Amino acid sequence: MLNIPQLIAQELSINLSQVNNALELFAEGATIPFIARYRKERTDSLNEIHLRDISDRFTYLTEIEDRKKSILETIASQGKLTAELQAKIESCLQKNELEDLYLPYKPKRRTRATIAREKGLEPLAIFIKCLNLPTAKPADIEAEAAKYISEEKGVKTAEEAVKGAGDILAEAISEKAEYRAYLRDFLMKTGVFVSKIKEDFPEGSTKFEMYRNYQIAARNVQSHNMLALFRGETEGVLDLDLAFDESAVMAYLESQEIKTRIPEVKEFYRSTLKDAFNRLMKTSLMTEVRSHHKAEADIESITTFETNLRELLLSAPAGMKPTLAIDPGFRTGCKVSALDETGQFLEYQAIFPHQAAGQRQQAGKIVKHLLEKYKIELIAIGNGTASRETDDFVSEVLADMDKKPIKVMVNESGASIYSASDVAIAEFPDLDITIRGAVSIGRRLQDPLAELVKIDPKSIGVGQYQHDVDQKLLKKKLDETVESCVNYVGVDLNTASKELLTFVSGMTATVAKNIVNYRNENGAFKNRRQLLKVPKLGPKAFEQAAGFLRIRGGENPLDNTAVHPESYPVVQAIAKDLSLPLTEITQISAKVKTVDIKKYVTEKVGEPTLRDIISELEKPGRDPRAEFKYATFQAGINEISDLLVGMELEGIITNVANFGAFVDVGVHQDGLVHVSQLADRFVDDPKQVVKVGQVVKVRVLEVNEKLKRVSLTMKLQEKPQPSNSARLPAPRRR
């Protein structure tokens, strides 16, 4: 069987010792974030990407090895396992190759071939097969077939006997692994996906219009096109086919299979090969090719989703400050919730600023009262219906205030789903669903990561065909992304929700719930060691989780850093050598830089960990996320009808796809910057140029109100420069 660690090391160009140590740590129950951060000595500093690649490949190859054992046992039980076949099976690295080898021995339902065997026609098939040799002499097939006529067995004529023998030979041909491998590859390389819109859908009546008469080589199809084609087929709009040169297929099969010089046998084999391909191979091979491209499209789409989700979760937090959250609305009014600096709900009011003048005036008084009462520093306005009108209203309220809070438009995708979820009900059992939605909008501004982990990532609005891809793989990859982001940033142990704690390394939902319950019953955690008092949180879970949990203002300043408790003795030794009390160790970044880390190397703590410790002590408790920035939408541009070609606007990227980026410019309809319009150079992958949450400058290229489509460009026109020496610097592009 395969040496899996060695194979992984070769495939990923990683040292075998690194792979073995990573696999050992996985077997010990260590998580990927923990290994990447705190076990660098064991893996020679493998990052999360390498570790996930090792884990995924190990799982795949282990599944193949388990399948091989099952297949070998089945074939051996049939008495058909040869040394050559066993060697081929044991050397397989791909699941489809393995299944090709197993196909002739796989238990089947009754086929035409099995029925022919039941009628005693296998000897006739062997007779005809012997005629397919270069040295074979002509023989009368019909006369031989006549010997198998049997009323009892249901063979009425010699023609029926020949046909049955052909069924046996056709099945054997169709199950040859080398033929299936060649033809699968042939379809992959030369096949063409062809789509047509069904007659029931007249021109211009469907979103799949570009696929009305569409052709593209299978090897060149883009993931978003592939997923769109499959969706159109699923929705009954498109007929999708895989076209290829069938004459080339038959020429290949004939060149491989026909050896005889006897014209009669040649003709028989041509007919048998055609039957073998059309009846027994064509559909399954086309399905495999479709499945292959679907799987590739799924992976690419999921990778894009992962990237977008990561950027969204790691969006810069505005900070834990008193916040006024507004969920806008026209007829039902605006739902306003006040939150304190920890995100706790304080008060709710419903206002109606978009109806009568008197109600607008009253709404202004309520908002101003809340701003003053709670010393509000941030205002979060949901970007849904009535958002721009509400934004204008709030600007009016703030106009005569000396100290104005920061006002930000917040993407509210998924807020309504959260507000109706079990999580929201458990968190706010006494609040109306609309109030919960406003609270979520406010918390997203304070700390996007802490709030968005409560929502199914598929509902956040940053995916590409997320409902069409492999749902099991999607969930796995998105959960990994959330876990990675949560542990990268770290979690405040005394304010984190159960949902946020669940994604911390080593945590289970039960332990996360127990932490919250312990905190509610005993007050805030004062040190990390208290975690060991939490029910079901044992030493192993503590080891995995402690370094990612922060305690602000606790008994030990190191508890508010990414330094793991197992390394505290090293920090104590450093503090002693610097003649500093441990309580001041996080405040002496200048002195820490002078430390000779080699002096503190031990068997368990090497230079990589020591470098991390020094880096953390230089900026203790630092949030690794970027500095907070927000877009300012242009006044007076509230609807798609307000847009004019040539307008330059500021917006925020809400989603990145393989074909471009979507930008919110404040008109309730995101505009598309096609990949060709992202930069003044060729862009192969939009993710290399832009990211979700990025504030950008765009220019309007085209507006289609009927279809609600806005085309934008980031290739901004250069403005004429002053000719005198006092020329101003060009505006900086973001």
N, C-alpha and C positions, 0 to 999 in steps of 0.2 A: 504494500500500500504506500501511499504518498507520505513523504516527510513534510508535514504541513508547515511547521515553523521555518524550515529551510526554504521551501517554495515561496512563502510569504516574503522572506528576506530578499530573495532573488527578484521577485516581482516588484517590490517597493523600493529596491536598492537601499536596504537598511541592514545593518549588521545583525547577524543571527543572535548574538547575545542580547541585543535590544529587543528583538521580537520575543525571545524566550522569557526575558524578564517582564515584559509587558503582559504576556499570557499568564505568567505566574501571578502577577498582581491582580489581573482580572479574576483568576481562579480564587484568590483570597478575598474577593468581594470589593476590591477597590474600584472607585468610579474613575471615569476618564478625566474630569476636572481635577480630582485629587491627585492622580498620578502625574498629570501634566504640571501641576503647581508644586507638589510636595515630595515627589519621588524622582526628581531629575537625575539623581545619582544612579538609580537603578536602571533607568532607560537611556541614559546619556542625553537627557534633555529633549526627548521626543515631544512634539507639540500635540494638541488635541486632534488636528487633522490626521497626523500619522497614526495616532492611537486608534482613532475611529476606523481608519483604513485597515489596520491590523485586525481589529475586532470584527469588522464586516467580512473581511476575506476569510478569517478563521471560521466564522459561522458558516459561510458558503461552502468552504472545502470540507468542513466537518459533516455537513449535510450530504455532500457528495459521497464521502467515505461510508456513511451509514447506508446510503442507497446502494452503493456497490456491494456491501455485505449481503443485503437483502436479495439483490439480483443474482449474485453468485450462488447463494443458497438455493434459489428457485431453479436456476439452470442445472445445478448439480443434482438436484432431486429428480430432474427429468433424464439424467444420465447423458447430457449433451455438452457438458463443460469440458472443453479441450484446453490444453496449456496455452495455445495461441490466443484463444478467446479470452481466457483469464487474464493474460498479459495485457491485451487491449483494454479490457474493462478496468484493470487496476491502474492503468496509465492515464485514464480520462481526467480532464480538468474542467470540462463543460457538461452541464446537465443534458443538453440536447444530444450531444455525441453519445453519452451514456445510454440515453433512451433509444437511440438509433440501434445500438448494439443489442439491446435487450428486446427490441421489437419482435424478432422472429420467435422468441421463446416466451413471450408475454401471453398469459392466458387470455383467450379471446371469446367473444360471443360467436355463435355459429355464422360462418361466412360461406360464400359460394365455394371456396376452396375446401373448407371442412366438410361441407355437404358432398362434394365430389369425392373426398377421401372415404366418407361413409359409404359411398356407392362402389368402392373398390377400384377407383380410377388412378390411384397413385402410381401403380406399375406402368400404366400407359403414359403418364407424364414423364416417368424416368426413361421410358423407351424413346419418346420424342426428344428428350433432352440429350440422349446419347447420339441422336442424329445431328445435333447441333455441334459437331466437331469437324475440324478441317479434314480429318481422315475418314469421316463417316461415308458409307456407301448408301445410295438411294434405297429406300424401302417404301412399301405401300402402307401409309399411315391408316388409310381407311380400312384396309384389310385387317391390320392389327387392332384397330378400334372395334371392329365387328365382334371380336372375341369377348368384348366386355358388355355386349347387349344382354340385359337381364330384366325380365319383367318384375322379378321379385325385388331387385334393387332399384327399380325405377329408371333404368337406362333403356330407352325404347329404340334408339337408332345409333348407328356408328357416329353420326354427326354430333349427337348429344354427348357421346363418350369423348370425342375430340374436344368439344367445348369445355367439358368438365376438366379434362387434363390441362387445357389452357388456363382455366381458373386457378388450378394448383400452381402452375408455373408463374402466372401473373402475380400471385400473392408473394411467392418466393422472391421474385425480382423486385417487387415494391418494398420489400423489407431489407434489402441490401444496404447496409450502413454507408458504404462508400458512394452509392448512387444518390442517396438522400442528401448526404453532405455536399456533393458536387452541385446538385440541382438547387439546393437551398442557397448556396453561395451564388449560383448563376442568377437566380431570381433577385437576390440582394443587389447584385452589381448591375443587372440589365433591366430589371423590372421598372415599370412606369405606373404610378398611381394616376388613375383617370376618374374624374368625377363629373356628374351631370346632375343638374337640378331637375327634379321630377316635374312632369307636365302639370301637376296640380298647382304649381307655384309660378305665376306669371312673372315676367321680368320686373325687378324692383320691389318685389313683395317680401323678400326675405333677407336676413342679415348674412346669408351665405352666398350673396350674389357673385362674389369674385370666383366662386367655385362652380359657376354654371357650366362652363365648358373648360375644365381645368386639367392640365397634365403636368406632371413633374416626375423626374427620375427618382426612384426610391432612394438612391444613394445621396441625393441632394436635398431631400425634403427637410424643411425646418420644423422644429418641434411644435411651434405654435400652429403651423399649417397642418401638421399631422393630427394634432388634437382637435383642430377645427373641423377637419374632414370627418373624423370619427364622431364628433358631436353631431354634425349635420346628418350623418348616416343614422345615428341613434334616434334623432328627432324626426326621422322619416322624410327629410327634405332632400337629401342627396343619395344618389346611387354611386357607390364607390367600388372600383374594381382595380385589380393589379394586372396590367397587360404585360405580355412578354412574348418572345419569339418561340412558339411551340414547335416549329419545324427544327429549330436548333436543339431543342430538348430531345426530340425524336432522333435526330442525327447522332447525338451523344449516346443515347441508350442503345441504338443499333450498333454503333461502333464498339461499344463495350460488351454487348451481349451476343450478337450474331457472329458465329464462327464458321458455320457450314457453307458449302458451295452448292447445296441442293436447293434449287429454286422453290420447290414445294415447302420445304422446311423454313427457308428464308421468309416466305410470304406468311407462313403460320406465325413465325416469331415477330414479324412486323405488327401483325394484328394483335398478338399477345402483349407486346410492349406498349402499344397504344392504349389497350385496355388497362394495363398495369398503371400507366401514368394517369390517364383521365379518371379512372374509377377509384384507384387506391392511393395515389400520390399527390395529385394536383391540389385538391382541396386542403389537405393537411399541410402541405408545403406552403401554400399561399397564406394559410392561417398562421403558420410559424413566422413567415416574413412580416405579416401585419403585426403579430404579437411582438416581434423583435423591434420594429419601428415604434410601436406603441410604448414598449418598455423604455426605449431610448428617449422618446419624447417625454415620458413621465419623469425620468431621472433629470432631464434638463429643466423641465418645468419646476420640479420640486427643488432643484438647486437654486433656481431663480427665486422661488418662494422663500427658501432658507435665507438667502442673502437679504432679501427685502425685510423679512421678519427680524433678522438680526439688527439691521439698521434702525428699524422702528423701535425695537425693544431697547436699543442703546441710544435712542434719541436723548439729547441733552435735557435734563430735568430743569424746570424753572426754579425748583427749590421748594423745600417744605416751609411755605409761608402762608399766612392767612389768605384764603382764596374765595372769590365769589364766582360760582359756576352757574352759567345760564344755558338752558336748553331752549332754543328759540322756537317760536310758533306764532302763527297768525290768529286763526279762529280760537284755538284753545289757549292762547296766551303763551308767555314765556315762563318756564319753571326756573326759579332762582334758589340756589342752595348756598349757604355760607359754610365754609370749612375752616377748621383751625390749622395751625402750623404742623399738626401731625396727621392731617387728613380726616379728622373726626367731624362728623356732621353736627352743625350748630343750630341752624334755623332754615326754614323754607318759606318762600312767598311766591304766589302766582301774580304776575303782572300782565297788563294788556296794553303795551305801548303802540300797537299798530292798528288801533281802532279809533275811537273818538278822541278828540284833542284833550278832553278832560281826563280820560283814562291814561293818556300818555303823560300828562302832567303828574297825575297821581303815581304812576309807575316810576317816574323820575325821583319823586320824593322817597319812595320805598327803597330804591337802589341806593340813593345817597345816604339814607339812614343806615342801611346795612354796611356800607363802606366805612362809615364813621364809627359805628357801634363795634365792629370787629377789627378795626384798623387794617382793612383789606389791602394787600400789596399786589395781588394778582387777580385778573379777571379772565376767566375762561369762557369763551362763547362757542358753542357747538356749530359746526359748519353745515348743518342741514337747512331745511326750509326756514326762511326768514332770517338767516344768519347775517346777511349784509345789512338788512334793515335794522336788525337788533344792534349790530356793530355801530351803525350811524347814531342810533338812539343813545347808546352808552357814551359815545363821543360827546354828544350834547350834554349829558349829565356831568361828564368830567371837565367840560370846557371852563367852568369858573372855579375849579378846585386847584389849590396851590400845589399840593402834593398828589400827583396822579398815579394810581396803580398802573402796572403794566397790563395792557389789554391784548389778548392773543386769541386768534381763531384756532380752535382745536378740532382735529378730525374725530368725528364721533362714530365712525364705522364700528358696528358691533355693540354700541352702548345700549341699544334697545334689547339686544339678545342677553347681555349681562343683566339688565334690570329685571328680566323675567326669569332668570336662572335660579337654581336652588342655592347657589353661592350668594347671590344678592338677597334672596329671601332670608337666608340664615343670618346674613350680616345686618339687614335692616328689616326685621319682621313686621315692624309697625309703620313702615313708610310705604307710600303709594309707589307704583312702578315708575311713574314719571319722575318722581323725586330721586329715586335710585339712579335713573339715567343721568340726571344733572350732577349728582355726586360723582359718578364715574367720569364725566367730562372734566370736572375740576381736578380730580385726582390724577388724571392723565397728564395734566399740565404740571402738577407738582412733581410727580415721579412716574413717567410712562411705564417703566418696567414693572413697578410694584402693582400697577393697576391692570395692565394688559395681560398679565399672566392668569388673570381670572377668567379670560375669555378664550374660547376655542380659536386658535390662530386662523382657522379657515374663515372666521367671521370678521376678521380685522380688515380685510379688503386690500391685501397686498399680494395676492396670489395670481397665477396665470392658469386658467382652466383647472383650478384646484379640485373641482367636483368630478372631473373626468379622469384624473390620474389614479394610480394604485393607492387606495385609501390607507391600507396597512402601512405601506412604505412612507406615505406622506406623514401619517401620525408619528411614526418612529423618528423621522428626520426632524420634524418640527419640535417634537418633545426634546430631542437632543439639542436643538438650537436654543430653546428656552432654558434648558439646564445650563448650557454653556454661558449664556448671557447672565443669568442670575449669579452664577459662581464667579464670573469675571468681575462683576460689579461688587459683589458682597451684599449681605443682608443685615439690616439693623434688627438684632434679636428682640428688642423691646417694642418694636412697632410693626414688624412684619406680620402679614396675614397668614392664615393657615395655607392658603393657596401658594403664596410666595415661598414659604418654608418648605413646601413639598418638593420644590425643584432644587433645594440645596443638596449638595453631595451627601450621600448616605442616609438621606431622610426618606421616610415612608409617610403616606397620608396619615396613618395612625399616630406616628411620633410627632408629626407637625401639629396635629390637633392637641396632643398631650402637652406640647410646649406652650401653646396658647392658653390652655386650661391652667397649667402651672403658673403662668404669668398672671392670669386673672386672679388666681387664688392667693398668690404669694407676693405679688408686686413685681416690679422690674427686676431683671437679672442684674446682679452686681458684678459677677465674674463668670467666665466661661465654664469653670469647674462645676458651677451649679447645674449645668445641663445634665450631669450624671445623676441628679436627683429626679429627673423627669422619667416617669414610667416608660419602660420599653426602650429607653435610650441608653444602650450599653456602651462599653469601652470602644467597640469597633465602630459604631455609629458616631461616637464622639470624635474618634480619630479622623473619620472621613469628613465630618461637618464643621468641626470647631474653627478651623482657619478661615472659613467663609462667612462666619457669623461675627457681627460687630456689636460691641457694647460701648456706647458713647457715655462718657462721664462715669465710668465704672471704677472699681477699686484698682485695677491694673491698666495703665495706659496702653499696654500691648494688646489688650482685648479689643481695642478699636483699630487694630491694624490687621494686615493679612499674614502677620507672623504667626505660625502655628504654635500652640502651647508646647509641643515637644521640643521647640527650639528656644524656649524662654531661657534655659540655662546659658545658652550661647550669648544671648543679648545681655544677660546679667553679667557675664564675664567681660563683655565689651564695655558695659557701663562702669564696671569696677576699674578696668584699665584706663578709662577716660576720667576717672575720679568724679563720676556723676552719679547722683542717686537715680534709681530706676524710674522714678516718677518724672524725671526730666529727659529721659532718653529720647523721647520723640520730639524734643524741641531743640536739638543740637545738630541740625543737618550739616553745618559746616565742619564740625569736628568728626562726624561719622565718616565723612569722605576721606579722612586721613587714616582710617583703620586699615591695617594690613590683614586681610581676611585669611591668608594662609596660616596665620598663627592659630586660628580657631577651628581648623579642619580636624574632624574626628572620623571614626569609622562610619558613623551614621550621617554626619553632616559634612558635605563636600562643598567645593567652591561654588557650584551653581546655586545651591540653597543659600549660602552666605551672601552671594551677590544679590539675591532676591531680598534677603533681610536688610542689607544695607540700603538698597533702593527704597524699601518700604519705610525705613526709619528716616530717610531724607524727606519724604512727603507722607507722613502718617495720616491714615484716614482719608486720603485723597480719593475723590470720585474719579474713576478713569474715563468717564464719559466726557464728551466735548463740551465746550462752553455753550450756554444757551443762546440761541438766536431764533428770531421769528420773522415771518414775512409781513409786509405792510401792503395790503391790497389798495389799489388806486381808488380814491373817492369817486363816486358817481358811476362806477362800473360794477353793477350789481347783477345784471342779467346777461344772457348770451346775446340779446338784441342790442346791448350797449357796446359790444365789441366792434371794432373797425379794423380792417386790414392795415397793417403797418404800426398799430399801437404797440408800444413797449411797456411791459408790465412786470411786476414782481410777483412771484408765486412760489409755491412749495411743492416739491415732488411727492406724490402720494403713492405711486406704484411704478415699478420698473419691469418691463417685459423684454423679451429677446428682440422685439422689433422697435423698441423705443421707450419713452418715459411719459407718464401722465402727470400733468401739472395742474394744481388748483390755483386759479387766478381770481377766485372770488365770485364766480358767476353760476354756481351750483352745477356746473358741468365741466369736468376735468378736460383740459385740452391735451392733445397728443403731440409730443415732439418725436417725430420719426427718427430712427437711428441715423439716418442720413443728415438730419438737421441738428444733431447734438453738438457738433464741433466743426471747426474749419478743416478738419482732417478726417481721414477714413476711420470709422469706429466699427470694430468687429463685434464687440460686446458692450452694450450700454452700461452694464454694471461697472465697467472700468472707468466710466466718465461721470456718472451720476449715481445718487443713492437716495433711498426713501428718506424724507424729512429734510432734504437739502433745500435751501432757499436759493432760487435762481432768477435770472432776468431772462425774459422771453419776448419775442415779437410775434404778433398775430399774422399768420400767412393766409388762412382761409376760415370762413365761418359759414356753416350750413345749419340754419335754424331749424329747418324741417327735420333733418336727421339728428339734430343736436350734436353736431360734430364740430370741433374746433381744432384746427391745425396750427401748431406753433413752431417756432425755430429758436434755437439758442445762438444762432449765428447773427448777432446783433450788428446792425449797420453802423459803420464808423461815422462819427459826427465830424464835421469840418473843424480843424484846429485853428486857433488864432494865429495870425501871421507874425505878431510881435514877439519879443523875447520873453514877455510875461506869460507865456503859454501855460495853461493849467495842466496838471497831470491828467492822463486819461483815466476815466472812471475804472475802478477795479472790478473785474468780473468775478462773480462768486461761483 
